[in-house]
Amino acid sequence: MIRPIRDKVLVEPIEAASGGLVLPGSADDFRRAEVRAIGDGYLSNMAKESVALVVKVGDVVLYKDKTGDKPTGDRVRRGGKTLLLLRESDIWAIETDGG
């Protein structure tokens, strides 16, 4: 079990299938992943208190696979799966049901 700290989010990438969500612009750069674990938040510089993360375990999120030439996040292998450790700020959106 991996328990992220602070603003880190552990996600399991979801393999792209044909069809599905299409975003304008550089849609090929976006990837989907399911949140598996989250840190306990980050320290606000202004308020000097802990701020909870927006994403929750079970959310399906969108992130960019690369920032420039550098891959996003750090890869971790556990139980035959490749997981990704991201900062919450690396996540662009949360998928929701409905309109």
URTACOR-V264932 format. One record per backbone hydrogen bond with DSSP energy under -1.0 kcal/mol. CO is the residue of the C=O (numbers start at 1). NH is the residue of the N-H. E is the energy in kcal/mol with one decimal. If there is no record, write none. Layout:
<<CO/NH/E> <CO/NH/E>>
This chain:
<<5/8/-1.9> <6/41/-2.2> <7/88/-2.3> <8/39/-2.1> <9/86/-2.9> <10/36/-3.1> <10/37/-1.6> <11/84/-2.7> <12/34/-2.4> <25/27/-1.3> <26/29/-1.9> <27/30/-1.3> <29/65/-2.7> <31/63/-2.2> <32/14/-2.9> <33/61/-3.0> <34/12/-2.6> <35/58/-2.6> <37/10/-2.7> <42/51/-3.1> <44/48/-1.6> <49/44/-2.8> <51/42/-1.9> <56/59/-2.1> <59/35/-2.9> <60/95/-3.2> <61/33/-1.8> <62/92/-2.7> <62/93/-1.1> <63/31/-3.3> <65/72/-2.3> <67/70/-1.7> <70/67/-2.9> <74/85/-2.9> <76/83/-3.7> <78/81/-2.0> <81/78/-2.4> <83/76/-2.7> <84/11/-2.9> <85/74/-1.8> <86/9/-3.1> <87/90/-2.0> <88/91/-1.7> <93/62/-2.4>>
